């Protein structure tokens, strides 16, 4: 068996792993990355964030051309869907970006091994590649990400699948049942609804977008219903099975629901199978996550972990920050992630974005706060875009005025939240945001107005 030696071996080429490998190489380490998929980038680039956003954009343009442009004074006739071309566009984007990671590895001197990495204990990483190779390294970083969570009573196959399959349906399903009303379920449900499918969303909880601000989530539910999605909240799915060319979903207390396709989107679980954790003396917690310290070190000397495998928000940008912080700490002795300022976004229409604490969090913690909100219907840029659903909400500490959370539902919410995150990173107050000059006309003026509203000084409502 071939043997090689590196300073750092990263197991996993997804958002946390590939960024950590590049940053470590920039810091002067001899770095290798082991990834079992031919394409780098992990779930996010291959079958997650990027392809889903490509489909959201294409499907949104399709719906706009067929239905929405007339309100802007644009008449369009003969609009047709070319699903094959839409899927090919999505695949081209994915191919370009995953190939770009390959290029970044070459540019920075990161050695890439194709295969599945596992720990052999004693500071060794054992890799089975096209040519079996044993890699020894001073440090090992686990960044293997996550996979779709299963649901008891449901067997995947045929018309019943996960988000991966829902990105590439060869035809628009006449009917689609989405199990789970989180970001993934609502985004992909929106895609196929726009393309003509009858979409029903089943959610165990009594609300959509679990974990988000309740008021913002209620607005999202109302708008998505208006767009044609149907919802059954408080629905406990007990099973799903193939029936003929389609499937049937069983829900406690309701009649079985038949559909052409079923998308199971009930969350994700850490991908740690086959890593040889036991051999290295590493145990997972009861949910399957790898426990780590503040320095991302596991219980095995010289072995670290970041991203979805260690818990917390399962977000690509969170994994990015952890990967960078981990290797910087290894090399320089310092690396930090501010977990209080990690934004989240659901790319529905309108988008839903948030950073910091929700009202529910603050009330539960007994923290006194003040709130300011501003609707997009009163924003000039939103009026010009013809996208006026939603609002911006700013939550500030009652005594210090420091911003504790910002929640947005509306056009380009994912871009607006970046300013809020930057403000919170620097400990800004709502007064700081309110006193900052915002260009006119822009959507970000709604954030300024919401900050003004914290003190009852909103100008345009």
C-alpha positions in Angstrom: 0.0 0.0 0.0 1.2 3.4 -0.9 2.1 5.7 2.0 2.2 9.5 2.1 2.8 12.1 4.8 1.2 15.6 5.2 0.9 18.2 7.9 -2.9 18.3 7.7 -5.4 15.9 6.2 -9.0 17.1 5.7 -11.6 14.4 5.4 -14.4 15.9 3.4 -14.4 18.3 0.5 -17.6 20.3 1.3 -17.9 23.9 2.5 -16.1 23.4 5.8 -13.4 21.0 4.4 -12.3 22.6 1.2 -12.2 26.1 2.7 -10.2 24.8 5.7 -7.8 23.0 3.3 -7.2 26.2 1.3 -6.7 28.4 4.3 -4.3 25.9 5.9 -2.3 25.9 2.7 -2.2 29.7 2.7 -0.8 29.5 6.2 2.1 27.3 5.0 0.9 23.7 5.8 1.3 20.7 3.5 -2.4 19.9 3.1 -4.3 17.0 1.6 -8.1 16.6 1.2 -9.9 13.3 1.0 -13.3 13.3 -0.7 -15.3 10.3 -1.9 -17.3 12.1 -4.5 -15.6 13.0 -7.9 -16.8 16.6 -7.6 -15.6 18.8 -4.8 -17.9 21.2 -2.9 -20.0 18.8 -0.8 -23.7 18.7 -0.6 -23.9 22.5 -0.9 -22.3 22.8 -4.3 -23.4 19.4 -5.8 -27.0 18.7 -4.6 -27.9 21.5 -2.2 -27.5 25.3 -1.9 -26.3 26.0 -5.4 -28.5 23.8 -7.6 -31.6 24.6 -5.6 -31.0 28.3 -6.0 -30.5 27.8 -9.7 -33.9 26.1 -9.9 -35.5 28.7 -7.7 -34.3 31.5 -10.1 -35.4 29.6 -13.2 -38.8 28.7 -11.9 -39.3 32.2 -10.6 -38.6 33.7 -14.0 -40.9 31.2 -15.6 -43.8 32.1 -13.3 -43.1 35.8 -13.7 -43.2 35.5 -17.5 -46.4 33.6 -17.5 -48.2 35.5 -14.7 -46.5 38.3 -13.0 -45.1 40.6 -15.7 -48.4 41.9 -16.7 -48.7 43.9 -13.5 -45.6 45.7 -14.6 -47.0 46.5 -18.0 -45.3 43.8 -19.9 -47.5 41.5 -22.0 -46.1 38.1 -22.8 -47.7 35.3 -24.7 -46.8 31.7 -25.6 -44.7 31.1 -22.5 -43.5 27.4 -22.5 -41.5 25.4 -20.0 -38.4 23.7 -21.2 -37.6 21.6 -18.1 -34.7 19.8 -19.8 -33.0 23.1 -20.5 -33.7 24.3 -17.0 -32.1 21.2 -15.5 -29.1 21.5 -17.9 -28.5 25.1 -16.8 -28.6 24.0 -13.2 -26.0 21.3 -13.9 -23.7 23.7 -15.8 -23.6 26.0 -12.8 -22.8 23.1 -10.5 -20.1 21.8 -12.8 -18.5 25.2 -13.1 -18.4 25.8 -9.4 -17.2 22.4 -8.3 -14.5 22.6 -11.0 -13.6 26.0 -9.6 -12.8 24.3 -6.2 -10.5 21.9 -8.0 -8.8 24.9 -9.5 -8.4 26.5 -6.1 -6.8 23.3 -4.8 -4.3 23.3 -7.6 -3.6 27.1 -7.1 -2.9 26.6 -3.4 -1.1 23.3 -3.6 -3.7 21.2 -1.8 -3.3 17.5 -2.7 -6.7 15.8 -3.4 -7.3 12.1 -2.9 -10.4 10.5 -4.4 -11.8 8.0 -1.9 -13.4 7.6 1.5 -11.2 8.6 4.4 -11.3 6.8 7.8 -9.3 7.1 11.0 -7.0 4.2 11.9 -6.1 5.6 15.3 -2.7 6.6 16.5 -2.7 9.9 14.5 -3.3 8.1 11.2 -5.8 8.7 8.5 -6.4 5.7 6.2 -7.8 6.4 2.8 -9.2 4.0 0.2 -8.8 5.6 -3.1 -8.5 4.4 -6.7 -5.0 3.2 -5.6 -5.2 2.4 -1.8 -3.1 4.8 0.2 -2.3 5.3 3.9 -1.8 8.9 4.9 -0.1 10.0 8.1 -0.5 13.5 9.3 0.2 15.7 12.3 -3.4 16.9 12.3 -6.6 15.5 10.9 -9.8 17.5 10.3 -13.1 15.8 9.9 -15.6 17.8 7.8 -17.9 15.1 6.3 -21.1 17.1 6.6 -24.6 15.7 6.8 -27.2 13.7 4.9 -31.0 13.9 4.7 -32.7 12.6 7.9 -34.9 9.5 7.5 -38.4 9.4 8.8 -39.8 6.3 10.5 -42.3 4.4 8.3 -40.9 5.8 5.0 -38.6 3.9 2.7 -36.9 5.9 0.0 -37.2 4.7 -3.6 -39.1 5.3 -6.8 -41.4 8.4 -6.4 -40.4 8.8 -2.7 -37.1 10.7 -2.2 -35.1 13.5 -0.7 -34.0 16.9 -1.8 -31.4 15.3 -4.1 -34.0 13.6 -6.2 -36.2 16.7 -6.1 -33.6 18.7 -7.9 -33.8 16.6 -11.0 -37.3 15.3 -11.5 -37.4 14.5 -15.2 -41.0 15.9 -15.5 -43.2 18.2 -13.5 -45.2 16.0 -11.1 -48.9 16.5 -11.3 -48.9 16.4 -7.5 -46.2 16.6 -4.9 -46.3 16.0 -1.2 -43.5 17.7 0.8 -43.0 16.4 4.3 -41.4 19.1 6.3 -41.9 22.9 6.2 -38.4 24.0 6.8 -36.3 25.9 4.3 -35.5 22.9 2.1 -39.1 21.8 1.9 -40.5 25.2 1.2 -37.8 26.1 -1.4 -38.2 23.0 -3.4 -42.0 23.0 -2.9 -42.0 26.5 -4.4 -39.9 25.4 -7.4 -42.3 22.7 -8.5 -45.4 24.7 -7.6 -44.2 27.5 -9.9 -43.7 24.9 -12.7 -47.2 23.6 -12.4 -47.3 20.9 -9.7 -50.0 20.8 -7.0 -48.0 21.0 -3.9 -49.1 20.0 -0.4 -46.8 20.6 2.6 -47.1 18.5 5.7 -45.5 19.7 8.9 -45.6 18.1 12.3 -45.4 21.4 14.1 -48.2 24.0 14.1 -46.1 26.5 12.1 -43.7 26.7 9.2 -39.9 27.5 9.3 -39.3 26.0 12.8 -36.8 28.0 14.8 -37.5 31.3 13.0 -39.3 34.3 14.4 -43.0 33.3 14.8 -44.4 36.6 13.5 -42.2 36.4 10.3 -43.1 32.7 9.9 -46.8 33.6 10.0 -46.3 36.1 7.2 -44.5 33.5 5.2 -47.3 31.0 5.6 -49.9 33.5 4.4 -47.9 34.5 1.3 -47.0 30.9 0.3 -50.7 29.9 0.6 -51.5 32.8 -1.7 -49.0 31.5 -4.2 -50.8 28.1 -4.4 -49.0 25.9 -1.9 -51.4 23.9 0.4 -50.4 23.2 4.0 -51.4 20.7 6.7 -49.9 21.8 10.0 -49.8 19.7 13.1 -49.7 16.7 10.7 -47.9 13.6 12.0 -46.8 11.5 9.0 -46.8 7.8 9.9 -45.8 6.3 6.6 -45.4 6.6 2.9 -45.4 3.8 0.3 -45.3 3.3 -3.4 -48.6 2.9 -5.0 -48.7 2.2 -8.8 -46.7 4.9 -10.5 -47.0 7.3 -7.6 -47.1 7.1 -3.8 -49.5 7.4 -0.9 -48.7 9.2 2.4 -50.4 8.2 5.6 -51.1 11.0 8.2 -52.4 10.4 11.7 -56.1 11.5 11.9 -56.4 12.3 8.2 -57.2 10.4 5.0 -54.2 9.0 3.1 -52.8 11.5 0.6 -51.9 10.2 -2.9 -49.3 12.0 -5.0 -47.1 11.5 -8.0 -44.0 12.4 -6.0 -43.1 12.6 -2.3 -40.2 14.8 -1.0 -39.0 14.0 2.5 -37.4 17.1 4.0 -37.5 16.7 7.8 -33.9 17.9 8.4 -30.4 16.4 8.2 -28.2 14.2 10.4 -24.4 14.1 10.7 -22.6 11.9 8.2 -20.1 9.9 10.3 -20.5 6.4 9.1 -17.4 4.6 8.1 -15.0 7.2 9.6 -13.4 4.8 12.1 -14.3 7.0 15.0 -14.3 4.2 17.5 -10.8 3.1 16.4 -9.6 6.6 17.1 -11.3 6.7 20.5 -14.0 9.2 19.5 -17.6 8.8 20.6 -20.6 10.6 19.2 -23.4 12.1 21.3 -26.9 10.7 21.4 -27.8 12.6 18.2 -24.7 11.3 16.4 -22.7 14.5 16.5 -19.0 14.6 17.3 -18.3 16.5 20.5 -15.5 19.1 20.3 -14.0 21.8 22.4 -13.7 25.5 21.7 -10.7 24.8 19.5 -12.7 22.2 17.5 -10.6 19.4 19.0 -12.1 16.0 19.5 -11.3 13.5 22.2 -8.5 12.1 20.0 -5.2 13.9 20.0 -4.6 15.8 16.8 -8.1 15.1 15.4 -10.5 18.0 14.9 -14.0 18.4 13.5 -16.1 21.2 12.0 -19.4 21.8 10.2 -22.5 19.7 10.3 -20.8 16.8 12.1 -20.5 18.9 15.3 -24.0 20.2 15.5 -25.4 23.7 15.6 -27.0 25.3 12.5 -26.4 23.1 9.5 -25.4 25.9 7.2 -22.6 26.1 4.7 -21.4 29.5 5.9 -21.2 28.3 9.5 -19.0 25.4 8.3 -16.9 27.9 6.3 -16.2 30.0 9.4 -15.5 26.9 11.6 -13.0 25.4 9.0 -11.1 28.7 8.8 -11.1 29.2 12.6 -9.9 25.7 13.2 -6.9 25.8 11.0 -6.0 29.3 12.0 -6.1 28.1 15.6 -3.8 25.1 14.8 -1.3 27.4 13.1 -1.5 30.7 14.9 -3.1 29.8 18.2 -6.1 31.9 17.6 -9.4 31.3 15.7 -12.9 32.3 16.6 -16.5 32.0 15.4 -19.2 34.3 16.7 -22.2 32.0 16.9 -24.5 34.8 17.9 -24.1 36.4 14.5 -24.7 33.6 12.0 -27.4 34.5 9.5 -29.9 32.1 8.1 -31.9 32.4 4.9 -34.9 30.6 3.2 -34.9 31.5 -0.5 -38.6 31.4 -0.9 -40.5 34.3 -2.5 -40.3 36.5 -0.6 -37.1 35.5 1.0 -36.9 35.0 4.8 -33.6 35.9 6.6 -32.6 36.3 10.2 -29.6 36.9 12.4 -29.5 36.8 16.2 -32.2 36.1 18.7 -36.0 35.8 18.1 -38.7 37.4 20.3 -39.5 33.9 21.6 -35.8 33.4 22.6 -35.7 36.7 24.4 -38.9 36.2 26.3 -37.9 32.7 27.4 -34.5 34.1 28.6 -36.2 36.9 30.4 -34.3 39.6 28.4 -36.1 42.9 28.2 -36.1 44.3 24.6 -37.6 46.9 22.4 -38.9 46.2 18.9 -39.2 48.1 15.7 -40.8 46.9 12.5 -41.3 48.4 9.0 -43.3 47.0 6.1 -42.0 46.7 2.6 -45.3 48.1 1.3 -44.0 51.5 2.5 -40.6 51.2 0.8 -40.2 53.0 -2.5 -37.8 50.4 -4.1 -40.1 47.5 -3.1 -43.0 49.4 -4.8 -41.0 49.8 -7.9 -40.1 46.1 -8.0 -43.7 45.2 -7.4 -42.7 43.1 -4.4 -44.2 44.6 -1.3 -45.0 41.5 0.9 -43.2 41.4 4.2 -41.4 43.5 6.7 -38.1 44.1 8.6 -38.0 43.6 12.4 -35.3 44.9 14.7 -34.9 43.7 18.3 -32.8 45.8 20.6 -31.9 45.5 24.3 -34.2 47.6 26.4 -31.4 49.3 28.3 -28.3 49.3 26.2 -30.0 49.5 22.8 -27.6 46.9 21.4 -29.1 45.0 18.5 -30.1 41.5 19.6 -31.8 40.2 16.4 -33.0 41.2 13.0 -35.6 39.4 11.0 -36.6 40.1 7.5 -39.2 38.7 5.1 -39.3 40.4 1.8 -37.5 41.0 -1.5 -33.7 40.4 -1.3 -34.0 39.6 2.4 -30.8 37.5 2.2 -28.8 40.5 1.0 -30.4 42.9 3.5 -29.5 40.7 6.4 -25.8 41.1 5.7 -25.8 44.7 6.9 -27.6 43.6 10.1 -25.0 40.8 10.7 -22.1 43.3 10.2 -23.7 45.8 12.5 -24.2 43.1 15.2 -20.6 41.8 14.7 -19.4 45.3 15.7 -21.8 45.6 18.6 -24.0 48.2 17.0 -27.1 49.7 18.6 -30.4 50.3 16.8 -29.5 54.0 17.0 -26.3 53.3 15.1 -28.3 51.7 12.2 -30.9 54.5 12.4 -28.2 57.2 12.1 -26.4 55.5 9.2 -27.2 57.1 5.8 -28.8 54.7 3.5 -29.0 55.3 -0.3 -32.4 56.1 -1.7 -34.3 54.3 -3.2 -33.1 51.0 -1.8 -34.6 48.0 0.0 -32.1 48.5 2.8 -33.9 51.7 3.8 -36.5 49.4 5.3 -33.8 48.2 7.8 -33.1 51.9 8.7 -36.8 52.6 9.2 -37.2 49.5 11.4 -34.2 50.7 13.5 -35.9 54.1 13.8 -39.1 52.4 14.8 -37.4 50.8 17.9 -37.5 54.3 19.3 -40.9 55.2 17.8 -39.3 57.4 15.1 -40.0 55.7 11.8 -40.5 58.4 9.2 -42.4 56.7 6.4 -45.2 55.0 8.2 
